């Protein structure tokens, strides 16, 4: 376990995967997976 903490490459891969999973979960929670957000908000100006 100590060698994983000291290895910068594995640490970078771990953080990248962690934040990628967090971003994907946020997109799924907020419903952006269907990409039908409706009309653009500034079209009436």
PDBQT receptor file of N, H, CA, C and O in Angstrom, charges set to zero:
ATOM      1  N   UNK A   1       0.833  -1.203   0.000  1.00  0.00    +0.000 N 
ATOM      2  CA  UNK A   1       0.000   0.000   0.000  1.00  0.00    +0.000 C 
ATOM      3  C   UNK A   1       0.867   1.251   0.000  1.00  0.00    +0.000 C 
ATOM      4  O   UNK A   1       0.506   2.267  -0.594  1.00  0.00    +0.000 OA
ATOM      5  N   UNK A   2       2.001   1.170   0.664  1.00  0.00    +0.000 N 
ATOM      6  H   UNK A   2       2.293   0.344   1.147  1.00  0.00    +0.000 HD
ATOM      7  CA  UNK A   2       2.890   2.331   0.721  1.00  0.00    +0.000 C 
ATOM      8  C   UNK A   2       3.479   2.630  -0.657  1.00  0.00    +0.000 C 
ATOM      9  O   UNK A   2       3.707   3.792  -0.991  1.00  0.00    +0.000 OA
ATOM     10  N   UNK A   3       3.728   1.583  -1.467  1.00  0.00    +0.000 N 
ATOM     11  H   UNK A   3       3.542   0.639  -1.195  1.00  0.00    +0.000 HD
ATOM     12  CA  UNK A   3       4.300   1.813  -2.789  1.00  0.00    +0.000 C 
ATOM     13  C   UNK A   3       3.300   2.491  -3.715  1.00  0.00    +0.000 C 
ATOM     14  O   UNK A   3       3.701   3.229  -4.615  1.00  0.00    +0.000 OA
ATOM     15  N   UNK A   4       2.001   2.256  -3.514  1.00  0.00    +0.000 N 
ATOM     16  H   UNK A   4       1.675   1.656  -2.783  1.00  0.00    +0.000 HD
ATOM     17  CA  UNK A   4       0.985   2.912  -4.338  1.00  0.00    +0.000 C 
ATOM     18  C   UNK A   4       0.931   4.399  -4.017  1.00  0.00    +0.000 C 
ATOM     19  O   UNK A   4       0.779   5.226  -4.916  1.00  0.00    +0.000 OA
ATOM     20  N   UNK A   5       1.056   4.739  -2.749  1.00  0.00    +0.000 N 
ATOM     21  H   UNK A   5       1.180   4.067  -2.019  1.00  0.00    +0.000 HD
ATOM     22  CA  UNK A   5       1.036   6.151  -2.369  1.00  0.00    +0.000 C 
ATOM     23  C   UNK A   5       2.247   6.895  -2.911  1.00  0.00    +0.000 C 
ATOM     24  O   UNK A   5       2.152   8.078  -3.238  1.00  0.00    +0.000 OA
ATOM     25  N   UNK A   6       3.380   6.216  -3.010  1.00  0.00    +0.000 N 
ATOM     26  H   UNK A   6       3.457   5.255  -2.745  1.00  0.00    +0.000 HD
ATOM     27  CA  UNK A   6       4.601   6.863  -3.472  1.00  0.00    +0.000 C 
ATOM     28  C   UNK A   6       4.716   6.903  -4.986  1.00  0.00    +0.000 C 
ATOM     29  O   UNK A   6       5.510   7.681  -5.516  1.00  0.00    +0.000 OA
ATOM     30  N   UNK A   7       3.950   6.091  -5.695  1.00  0.00    +0.000 N 
ATOM     31  H   UNK A   7       3.305   5.459  -5.265  1.00  0.00    +0.000 HD
ATOM     32  CA  UNK A   7       4.030   6.055  -7.144  1.00  0.00    +0.000 C 
ATOM     33  C   UNK A   7       3.144   7.155  -7.718  1.00  0.00    +0.000 C 
ATOM     34  O   UNK A   7       1.920   7.096  -7.603  1.00  0.00    +0.000 OA
ATOM     35  N   UNK A   8       3.761   8.150  -8.331  1.00  0.00    +0.000 N 
ATOM     36  H   UNK A   8       4.756   8.198  -8.425  1.00  0.00    +0.000 HD
ATOM     37  CA  UNK A   8       3.008   9.298  -8.853  1.00  0.00    +0.000 C 
ATOM     38  C   UNK A   8       2.100   8.906 -10.015  1.00  0.00    +0.000 C 
ATOM     39  O   UNK A   8       1.015   9.467 -10.165  1.00  0.00    +0.000 OA
ATOM     40  N   UNK A   9       2.528   7.950 -10.837  1.00  0.00    +0.000 N 
ATOM     41  H   UNK A   9       3.410   7.493 -10.715  1.00  0.00    +0.000 HD
ATOM     42  CA  UNK A   9       1.716   7.533 -11.979  1.00  0.00    +0.000 C 
ATOM     43  C   UNK A   9       0.419   6.878 -11.510  1.00  0.00    +0.000 C 
ATOM     44  O   UNK A   9      -0.660   7.217 -11.996  1.00  0.00    +0.000 OA
ATOM     45  N   UNK A  10       0.521   5.950 -10.576  1.00  0.00    +0.000 N 
ATOM     46  H   UNK A  10       1.397   5.675 -10.181  1.00  0.00    +0.000 HD
ATOM     47  CA  UNK A  10      -0.687   5.289 -10.073  1.00  0.00    +0.000 C 
ATOM     48  C   UNK A  10      -1.580   6.260  -9.318  1.00  0.00    +0.000 C 
ATOM     49  O   UNK A  10      -2.805   6.150  -9.371  1.00  0.00    +0.000 OA
ATOM     50  N   UNK A  11      -0.978   7.203  -8.621  1.00  0.00    +0.000 N 
ATOM     51  H   UNK A  11       0.017   7.293  -8.579  1.00  0.00    +0.000 HD
ATOM     52  CA  UNK A  11      -1.762   8.210  -7.905  1.00  0.00    +0.000 C 
ATOM     53  C   UNK A  11      -2.534   9.096  -8.886  1.00  0.00    +0.000 C 
ATOM     54  O   UNK A  11      -3.696   9.421  -8.646  1.00  0.00    +0.000 OA
ATOM     55  N   UNK A  12      -1.892   9.486  -9.988  1.00  0.00    +0.000 N 
ATOM     56  H   UNK A  12      -0.948   9.222 -10.184  1.00  0.00    +0.000 HD
ATOM     57  CA  UNK A  12      -2.548  10.293 -11.014  1.00  0.00    +0.000 C 
ATOM     58  C   UNK A  12      -3.707   9.534 -11.654  1.00  0.00    +0.000 C 
ATOM     59  O   UNK A  12      -4.785  10.093 -11.852  1.00  0.00    +0.000 OA
ATOM     60  N   UNK A  13      -3.487   8.272 -11.975  1.00  0.00    +0.000 N 
ATOM     61  H   UNK A  13      -2.611   7.817 -11.814  1.00  0.00    +0.000 HD
ATOM     62  CA  UNK A  13      -4.545   7.451 -12.567  1.00  0.00    +0.000 C 
ATOM     63  C   UNK A  13      -5.706   7.288 -11.587  1.00  0.00    +0.000 C 
ATOM     64  O   UNK A  13      -6.869   7.335 -11.988  1.00  0.00    +0.000 OA
ATOM     65  N   UNK A  14      -5.396   7.100 -10.322  1.00  0.00    +0.000 N 
ATOM     66  H   UNK A  14      -4.452   7.063  -9.996  1.00  0.00    +0.000 HD
ATOM     67  CA  UNK A  14      -6.451   6.949  -9.319  1.00  0.00    +0.000 C 
ATOM     68  C   UNK A  14      -7.300   8.192  -9.170  1.00  0.00    +0.000 C 
ATOM     69  O   UNK A  14      -8.528   8.110  -9.133  1.00  0.00    +0.000 OA
ATOM     70  N   UNK A  15      -6.645   9.357  -9.085  1.00  0.00    +0.000 N 
ATOM     71  H   UNK A  15      -5.648   9.423  -9.116  1.00  0.00    +0.000 HD
ATOM     72  CA  UNK A  15      -7.400  10.603  -8.978  1.00  0.00    +0.000 C 
ATOM     73  C   UNK A  15      -8.213  10.871 -10.238  1.00  0.00    +0.000 C 
ATOM     74  O   UNK A  15      -9.346  11.344 -10.154  1.00  0.00    +0.000 OA
ATOM     75  N   UNK A  16      -7.646  10.573 -11.407  1.00  0.00    +0.000 N 
ATOM     76  H   UNK A  16      -6.726  10.189 -11.476  1.00  0.00    +0.000 HD
ATOM     77  CA  UNK A  16      -8.363  10.785 -12.663  1.00  0.00    +0.000 C 
ATOM     78  C   UNK A  16      -9.612   9.925 -12.731  1.00  0.00    +0.000 C 
ATOM     79  O   UNK A  16     -10.680  10.409 -13.104  1.00  0.00    +0.000 OA
ATOM     80  N   UNK A  17      -9.489   8.659 -12.376  1.00  0.00    +0.000 N 
ATOM     81  H   UNK A  17      -8.622   8.266 -12.073  1.00  0.00    +0.000 HD
ATOM     82  CA  UNK A  17     -10.657   7.777 -12.392  1.00  0.00    +0.000 C 
ATOM     83  C   UNK A  17     -11.700   8.206 -11.365  1.00  0.00    +0.000 C 
ATOM     84  O   UNK A  17     -12.899   8.155 -11.638  1.00  0.00    +0.000 OA
ATOM     85  N   UNK A  18     -11.251   8.625 -10.198  1.00  0.00    +0.000 N 
ATOM     86  H   UNK A  18     -10.277   8.666  -9.976  1.00  0.00    +0.000 HD
ATOM     87  CA  UNK A  18     -12.180   9.062  -9.159  1.00  0.00    +0.000 C 
ATOM     88  C   UNK A  18     -12.999  10.264  -9.624  1.00  0.00    +0.000 C 
ATOM     89  O   UNK A  18     -14.224  10.267  -9.499  1.00  0.00    +0.000 OA
ATOM     90  N   UNK A  19     -12.321  11.290 -10.162  1.00  0.00    +0.000 N 
ATOM     91  H   UNK A  19     -11.326  11.288 -10.263  1.00  0.00    +0.000 HD
ATOM     92  CA  UNK A  19     -13.043  12.483 -10.584  1.00  0.00    +0.000 C 
ATOM     93  C   UNK A  19     -13.879  12.230 -11.829  1.00  0.00    +0.000 C 
ATOM     94  O   UNK A  19     -14.919  12.865 -12.000  1.00  0.00    +0.000 OA
ATOM     95  N   UNK A  20     -13.460  11.327 -12.696  1.00  0.00    +0.000 N 
ATOM     96  H   UNK A  20     -12.615  10.811 -12.556  1.00  0.00    +0.000 HD
ATOM     97  CA  UNK A  20     -14.267  10.976 -13.856  1.00  0.00    +0.000 C 
ATOM     98  C   UNK A  20     -15.562  10.293 -13.417  1.00  0.00    +0.000 C 
ATOM     99  O   UNK A  20     -16.629  10.573 -13.963  1.00  0.00    +0.000 OA
ATOM    100  N   UNK A  21     -15.469   9.405 -12.441  1.00  0.00    +0.000 N 
ATOM    101  H   UNK A  21     -14.602   9.177 -11.998  1.00  0.00    +0.000 HD
ATOM    102  CA  UNK A  21     -16.667   8.736 -11.923  1.00  0.00    +0.000 C 
ATOM    103  C   UNK A  21     -17.601   9.741 -11.258  1.00  0.00    +0.000 C 
ATOM    104  O   UNK A  21     -18.818   9.656 -11.418  1.00  0.00    +0.000 OA
ATOM    105  N   UNK A  22     -17.039  10.692 -10.512  1.00  0.00    +0.000 N 
ATOM    106  H   UNK A  22     -16.050  10.760 -10.382  1.00  0.00    +0.000 HD
ATOM    107  CA  UNK A  22     -17.863  11.721  -9.869  1.00  0.00    +0.000 C 
ATOM    108  C   UNK A  22     -18.582  12.556 -10.917  1.00  0.00    +0.000 C 
ATOM    109  O   UNK A  22     -19.769  12.841 -10.764  1.00  0.00    +0.000 OA
ATOM    110  N   UNK A  23     -17.882  12.958 -11.988  1.00  0.00    +0.000 N 
ATOM    111  H   UNK A  23     -16.918  12.726 -12.113  1.00  0.00    +0.000 HD
ATOM    112  CA  UNK A  23     -18.522  13.753 -13.034  1.00  0.00    +0.000 C 
ATOM    113  C   UNK A  23     -19.626  12.976 -13.740  1.00  0.00    +0.000 C 
ATOM    114  O   UNK A  23     -20.695  13.525 -14.006  1.00  0.00    +0.000 OA
ATOM    115  N   UNK A  24     -19.381  11.714 -14.043  1.00  0.00    +0.000 N 
ATOM    116  H   UNK A  24     -18.512  11.269 -13.827  1.00  0.00    +0.000 HD
ATOM    117  CA  UNK A  24     -20.404  10.898 -14.702  1.00  0.00    +0.000 C 
ATOM    118  C   UNK A  24     -21.623  10.739 -13.804  1.00  0.00    +0.000 C 
ATOM    119  O   UNK A  24     -22.754  10.820 -14.283  1.00  0.00    +0.000 OA
ATOM    120  N   UNK A  25     -21.413  10.518 -12.522  1.00  0.00    +0.000 N 
ATOM    121  H   UNK A  25     -20.494  10.453 -12.133  1.00  0.00    +0.000 HD
ATOM    122  CA  UNK A  25     -22.546  10.398 -11.596  1.00  0.00    +0.000 C 
ATOM    123  C   UNK A  25     -23.329  11.701 -11.494  1.00  0.00    +0.000 C 
ATOM    124  O   UNK A  25     -24.557  11.679 -11.412  1.00  0.00    +0.000 OA
ATOM    125  N   UNK A  26     -22.632  12.834 -11.498  1.00  0.00    +0.000 N 
ATOM    126  H   UNK A  26     -21.634  12.851 -11.564  1.00  0.00    +0.000 HD
ATOM    127  CA  UNK A  26     -23.340  14.114 -11.459  1.00  0.00    +0.000 C 
ATOM    128  C   UNK A  26     -24.183  14.321 -12.709  1.00  0.00    +0.000 C 
ATOM    129  O   UNK A  26     -25.313  14.801 -12.619  1.00  0.00    +0.000 OA
ATOM    130  N   UNK A  27     -23.645  13.963 -13.880  1.00  0.00    +0.000 N 
ATOM    131  H   UNK A  27     -22.727  13.573 -13.953  1.00  0.00    +0.000 HD
ATOM    132  CA  UNK A  27     -24.427  14.087 -15.108  1.00  0.00    +0.000 C 
ATOM    133  C   UNK A  27     -25.641  13.176 -15.076  1.00  0.00    +0.000 C 
ATOM    134  O   UNK A  27     -26.719  13.570 -15.522  1.00  0.00    +0.000 OA
ATOM    135  N   UNK A  28     -25.488  11.973 -14.559  1.00  0.00    +0.000 N 
ATOM    136  H   UNK A  28     -24.613  11.653 -14.196  1.00  0.00    +0.000 HD
ATOM    137  CA  UNK A  28     -26.624  11.057 -14.500  1.00  0.00    +0.000 C 
ATOM    138  C   UNK A  28     -27.663  11.508 -13.482  1.00  0.00    +0.000 C 
ATOM    139  O   UNK A  28     -28.862  11.363 -13.722  1.00  0.00    +0.000 OA
ATOM    140  N   UNK A  29     -27.228  12.048 -12.360  1.00  0.00    +0.000 N 
ATOM    141  H   UNK A  29     -26.254  12.166 -12.165  1.00  0.00    +0.000 HD
ATOM    142  CA  UNK A  29     -28.161  12.506 -11.333  1.00  0.00    +0.000 C 
ATOM    143  C   UNK A  29     -28.991  13.678 -11.840  1.00  0.00    +0.000 C 
ATOM    144  O   UNK A  29     -30.195  13.744 -11.591  1.00  0.00    +0.000 OA
ATOM    145  N   UNK A  30     -28.358  14.593 -12.544  1.00  0.00    +0.000 N 
ATOM    146  H   UNK A  30     -27.380  14.539 -12.746  1.00  0.00    +0.000 HD
ATOM    147  CA  UNK A  30     -29.059  15.792 -12.997  1.00  0.00    +0.000 C 
ATOM    148  C   UNK A  30     -29.752  15.607 -14.336  1.00  0.00    +0.000 C 
ATOM    149  O   UNK A  30     -30.375  16.549 -14.826  1.00  0.00    +0.000 OA
ATOM    150  N   UNK A  31     -29.670  14.445 -14.941  1.00  0.00    +0.000 N 
ATOM    151  H   UNK A  31     -29.164  13.680 -14.543  1.00  0.00    +0.000 HD
ATOM    152  CA  UNK A  31     -30.450  14.133 -16.125  1.00  0.00    +0.000 C 
ATOM    153  C   UNK A  31     -29.930  14.736 -17.407  1.00  0.00    +0.000 C 
ATOM    154  O   UNK A  31     -30.723  15.033 -18.301  1.00  0.00    +0.000 OA
ATOM    155  N   UNK A  32     -28.632  14.929 -17.534  1.00  0.00    +0.000 N 
ATOM    156  H   UNK A  32     -27.988  14.688 -16.808  1.00  0.00    +0.000 HD
ATOM    157  CA  UNK A  32     -28.092  15.477 -18.777  1.00  0.00    +0.000 C 
ATOM    158  C   UNK A  32     -27.808  14.389 -19.807  1.00  0.00    +0.000 C 
ATOM    159  O   UNK A  32     -27.282  14.687 -20.880  1.00  0.00    +0.000 OA
ATOM    160  N   UNK A  33     -28.139  13.151 -19.511  1.00  0.00    +0.000 N 
ATOM    161  H   UNK A  33     -28.566  12.909 -18.640  1.00  0.00    +0.000 HD
ATOM    162  CA  UNK A  33     -27.828  12.074 -20.439  1.00  0.00    +0.000 C 
ATOM    163  C   UNK A  33     -28.766  12.047 -21.644  1.00  0.00    +0.000 C 
ATOM    164  O   UNK A  33     -28.454  11.399 -22.644  1.00  0.00    +0.000 OA
ATOM    165  N   UNK A  34     -29.911  12.736 -21.573  1.00  0.00    +0.000 N 
ATOM    166  H   UNK A  34     -30.164  13.262 -20.761  1.00  0.00    +0.000 HD
ATOM    167  CA  UNK A  34     -30.827  12.729 -22.711  1.00  0.00    +0.000 C 
ATOM    168  C   UNK A  34     -30.553  13.873 -23.687  1.00  0.00    +0.000 C 
ATOM    169  O   UNK A  34     -31.022  13.826 -24.825  1.00  0.00    +0.000 OA
ATOM    170  N   UNK A  35     -29.811  14.891 -23.274  1.00  0.00    +0.000 N 
ATOM    171  H   UNK A  35     -29.430  14.929 -22.351  1.00  0.00    +0.000 HD
ATOM    172  CA  UNK A  35     -29.391  16.023 -24.094  1.00  0.00    +0.000 C 
ATOM    173  C   UNK A  35     -30.573  16.820 -24.668  1.00  0.00    +0.000 C 
ATOM    174  O   UNK A  35     -30.400  17.515 -25.670  1.00  0.00    +0.000 OA
ATOM    175  N   UNK A  36     -31.738  16.743 -24.078  1.00  0.00    +0.000 N 
ATOM    176  H   UNK A  36     -31.879  16.178 -23.264  1.00  0.00    +0.000 HD
ATOM    177  CA  UNK A  36     -32.884  17.540 -24.499  1.00  0.00    +0.000 C 
ATOM    178  C   UNK A  36     -33.134  18.623 -23.466  1.00  0.00    +0.000 C 
ATOM    179  O   UNK A  36     -34.045  18.517 -22.645  1.00  0.00    +0.000 OA
ATOM    180  N   UNK A  37     -32.316  19.667 -23.514  1.00  0.00    +0.000 N 
ATOM    181  H   UNK A  37     -31.575  19.753 -24.181  1.00  0.00    +0.000 HD
ATOM    182  CA  UNK A  37     -32.395  20.711 -22.501  1.00  0.00    +0.000 C 
ATOM    183  C   UNK A  37     -33.448  21.760 -22.835  1.00  0.00    +0.000 C 
ATOM    184  O   UNK A  37     -33.722  22.638 -22.016  1.00  0.00    +0.000 OA
ATOM    185  N   UNK A  38     -34.038  21.685 -24.014  1.00  0.00    +0.000 N 
ATOM    186  H   UNK A  38     -33.815  20.972 -24.679  1.00  0.00    +0.000 HD
ATOM    187  CA  UNK A  38     -35.041  22.667 -24.389  1.00  0.00    +0.000 C 
ATOM    188  C   UNK A  38     -34.427  23.829 -25.140  1.00  0.00    +0.000 C 
ATOM    189  O   UNK A  38     -33.257  23.785 -25.518  1.00  0.00    +0.000 OA
ATOM    190  N   UNK A  39     -35.225  24.880 -25.358  1.00  0.00    +0.000 N 
ATOM    191  H   UNK A  39     -36.176  24.916 -25.051  1.00  0.00    +0.000 HD
ATOM    192  CA  UNK A  39     -34.714  26.029 -26.116  1.00  0.00    +0.000 C 
ATOM    193  C   UNK A  39     -33.651  26.796 -25.342  1.00  0.00    +0.000 C 
ATOM    194  O   UNK A  39     -33.571  26.727 -24.115  1.00  0.00    +0.000 OA
ATOM    195  N   UNK A  40     -32.847  27.520 -26.087  1.00  0.00    +0.000 N 
ATOM    196  H   UNK A  40     -32.911  27.576 -27.083  1.00  0.00    +0.000 HD
ATOM    197  CA  UNK A  40     -31.790  28.321 -25.476  1.00  0.00    +0.000 C 
ATOM    198  C   UNK A  40     -32.430  29.456 -24.689  1.00  0.00    +0.000 C 
ATOM    199  O   UNK A  40     -33.407  30.047 -25.149  1.00  0.00    +0.000 OA
ATOM    200  N   UNK A  41     -31.901  29.768 -23.520  1.00  0.00    +0.000 N 
ATOM    201  H   UNK A  41     -31.108  29.288 -23.146  1.00  0.00    +0.000 HD
ATOM    202  CA  UNK A  41     -32.566  30.684 -22.594  1.00  0.00    +0.000 C 
ATOM    203  C   UNK A  41     -32.584  32.125 -23.094  1.00  0.00    +0.000 C 
ATOM    204  O   UNK A  41     -33.468  32.892 -22.713  1.00  0.00    +0.000 OA
ATOM    205  N   UNK A  42     -31.625  32.508 -23.941  1.00  0.00    +0.000 N 
ATOM    206  H   UNK A  42     -30.907  31.885 -24.251  1.00  0.00    +0.000 HD
ATOM    207  CA  UNK A  42     -31.536  33.901 -24.371  1.00  0.00    +0.000 C 
ATOM    208  C   UNK A  42     -32.199  34.157 -25.718  1.00  0.00    +0.000 C 
ATOM    209  O   UNK A  42     -31.929  35.193 -26.325  1.00  0.00    +0.000 OA
ATOM    210  N   UNK A  43     -33.044  33.275 -26.210  1.00  0.00    +0.000 N 
ATOM    211  H   UNK A  43     -33.263  32.433 -25.716  1.00  0.00    +0.000 HD
ATOM    212  CA  UNK A  43     -33.650  33.480 -27.522  1.00  0.00    +0.000 C 
ATOM    213  C   UNK A  43     -34.714  34.563 -27.503  1.00  0.00    +0.000 C 
ATOM    214  O   UNK A  43     -35.079  35.070 -28.564  1.00  0.00    +0.000 OA
ATOM    215  N   UNK A  44     -35.226  34.934 -26.337  1.00  0.00    +0.000 N 
ATOM    216  H   UNK A  44     -34.930  34.522 -25.475  1.00  0.00    +0.000 HD
ATOM    217  CA  UNK A  44     -36.298  35.927 -26.282  1.00  0.00    +0.000 C 
ATOM    218  C   UNK A  44     -35.794  37.349 -26.129  1.00  0.00    +0.000 C 
ATOM    219  O   UNK A  44     -36.602  38.276 -26.064  1.00  0.00    +0.000 OA
ATOM    220  N   UNK A  45     -34.494  37.549 -26.069  1.00  0.00    +0.000 N 
ATOM    221  H   UNK A  45     -33.839  36.796 -26.121  1.00  0.00    +0.000 HD
ATOM    222  CA  UNK A  45     -33.969  38.899 -25.913  1.00  0.00    +0.000 C 
ATOM    223  C   UNK A  45     -33.713  39.541 -27.247  1.00  0.00    +0.000 C 
ATOM    224  O   UNK A  45     -33.267  40.686 -27.306  1.00  0.00    +0.000 OA
TER     225      UNK A  45
